[in-house]
Amino acid sequence: MPLAAVHKNLFVIAARTAAKRGAFFDAETRYRQAIAHCQKHTGKESAACGLLLIELSYFYEDQNRQIDADRCWKEVRKILVSHYRARKGAV
């Protein structure tokens, strides 16, 4: 899944639409489906999955769900560190 495809992912579109309607449970479900789909096709530590986790983090922050947002940010940090170490080792 190319990075550009993340924003056109049907789960993401459905999540954004649900969030705008105030259907937060449905939006969260769709974000989780998008992340699961991404992990299946690109791996858990892909940049595309990181972008989806960032979007889910912002979604949680908008709802004042800081504990959930922090969990997502922790996963984002793991992905970033993994990519940094991989690049650093390649240099």
N, C-alpha and C positions, 0 to 999 in steps of 0.2 A: 504494500500500500504506500504509494508515494505521499510525501508530506502534503502536497496540494490536495490529495484525495481526502484528507482528514476533514476539511471544511465542507466537502460535498458528500460526506458519508451520510446516508439516510438516517442512521441513528442519531447523529449529531443534529441534523436538521430537525428531526422530530423532538429532540431534547430542547433545543432552543425555542421551538414553537410552543411546546408544553410549558416551558418556564415563563414565556411571555403571557400565556393564558392564566398563569398562577397555578397550574397543575404540577406542583413541585415533586410529588411522588413519581408521577409519570416521567417527568424530566430526568430525575435521578436514575430511574430504571433505564431510560434510553441512553444516558451517558455511560452507565455500567455496561450496557450491551455493546456500545461503540468501543469501549476499552477492551472488552473480552474479544470482540471481533479483530481488533487491531493486534492484540497479543497473539492470537492464533495465527495471524497471517504475517506478522513482522517480528514477533518475539517480544518478551516482556520488557526488555530494555531498549526498545527502538525509540528513535526521536519522535515518531508519529504517536506512539503511546504516551510519551512525555507531554506532547502538546495537548492530548486529550485530558490527561491528568491535571494539567494547568487550567484548562477550561472548567473541569469539574471542581477544582479548588476555588476558582472565582465564583462559581455557582453556589458553593457552600458558604463562602464569605458573604455573598449577597443576602443569604438567609441567616446570617449571624451564627452559623454552625462551625465555629472555629476549630473544635476538636476534629471534626471530619475534614475540614480544610487542611489542618496540620498534617493529618495522615497522608493526604494526597501530596502535599509539598514534600513530605519525607520520601515518598516514592520518586518524585521528580528529582530530588537531590541524588538519590541512588543512581538514577539513569544518567544524570550529568557527570557524576564522579566516574561511573563506568566508562562513559565516552571519553572523558578527559584522560583517564588512565590508559585506555586503548590508544589514543592519539599520542600521548606522551611516550608510550612504549614503541610506537612506530617511528618516532623521530630519531 
